[in-house]
Amino acid sequence: MAVYCFRMVKVAVAGASGYAGGEIVRLLVAHPGVEIGALCAGSQAGQRVGSVHPHLAPVADRTFDETSADFLAGHEVVFLALPHGQSAALAGSLPDDVVVIDCGADFRLVDQVAWNSFYDTDFAGTWPYGMPELVTADGKQRGALEGARRVAVPGCYPTAVSLALAPAFAAGLVEFDDVVIVAASGTSGAGKSLKPHLLGAETMGSMSPYGVGGGHRHTPEIEQNLARAAGAKVSVSFTPTLAPMPRGILATCTARLKDDVTEGDVRAAYENAYGTEQFVQLLPEGVWPSTGAVLGSNNVQLQFAVDRHAGRLVVTSAVDNLTKGTAGAAVQCMNLALGLDECTGLPTVGVAP
């Protein structure tokens, strides 16, 4: 049994007025080892926190600071929940001994060509990738995060997809060149900025695709993760869809099975990969993931089927895009960086109904 005895660590959150930043603050409020310092925002700097996040009662009377290196100085951990392309400059102004955890895309990709193909800002380099449970050809990603001072938190879709398929690639059960993913996300995945197509009147009772034809920015990140598991290049067809719900991702991920692979082979590979993981749950046979079951938790639910007719492995995963898909992963990585119990402050129980 872990003994929870901590030296309090002072943390700051840049971008705290957004959905991801607010979710980080929600988790930090319940974390026994941190003192919440600066809560920074852009256009909402100077506003009362409770006017933006009324659910964050313990910090509701505080005021958002400006997003600048001056307000972030003096903290041991800084979370960056900023729009893509804005983290690199701010991170460069922070001392090397500060733990900086970026929830944007700035430092996720290894390949500069892939970055330039999907983003319109300069390539900033690569930080340790913040998915501890990711199965790679060499083991787990967790080891790269222990004691790290810079961490790139994964995207929400790559979290759902990579954890769904990586064990199959690492175990050599599926082919590298025929991976098809269709995933549905709640509207909070698009951020808090006002967009006409995200208005309630547009999304209620309606689903729609976007980023069709390989255009979604998470595609190279998904391919990068699966290639690390496979030890070879993996090509992915990824189609995201917008679902009429605030939170959650349900991803259906399929890959062509190699000859003679059995259901027993698949279950053994996934049990070996995730049997001791606290946040990744392979469900009992016949039980399928749902976004409602992981709402507000740091959990990932998985289930698979072998489609003999099509010769494919089908893996379905469910995550809360704001918790395990972003903020929960960020806090999990902070725990590893600071040498704390990895699960500290992270909920494993969802909210229902």
Secondary structure, 3 states (H helix, E strand, C coil): CCCCCCCCEEEEEECCCCHHHHHHHHHHHCCCCEEEEEEEECCCCCCEHHHHCCCCHHHCCCECEECCHHHHCCCCEEEECCCCCCHHHHHHCCCCCCEEEECCCCCCCCCHHHHHHHCCCCCCCCCCECCCCCEECCEEHHHHCCCCCEEECCCHHHHHHHHHHHHHHHCCCEEEEEEEEEEEECHHHHCCCCCHHHCHHHHCCCCEECCCCCCCCCHHHHHHHHHHHHCCCCCEEEEEEECCCCCCEEEEEEEEECCCCCHHHHHHHHHHHHCCCCCEEECCCCCCCCHHHHCCCCCEEEEEEEECCCCEEEEEEEECCCHHHHHHHHHHHHHHHHCCCCCCCCCCCCCCC
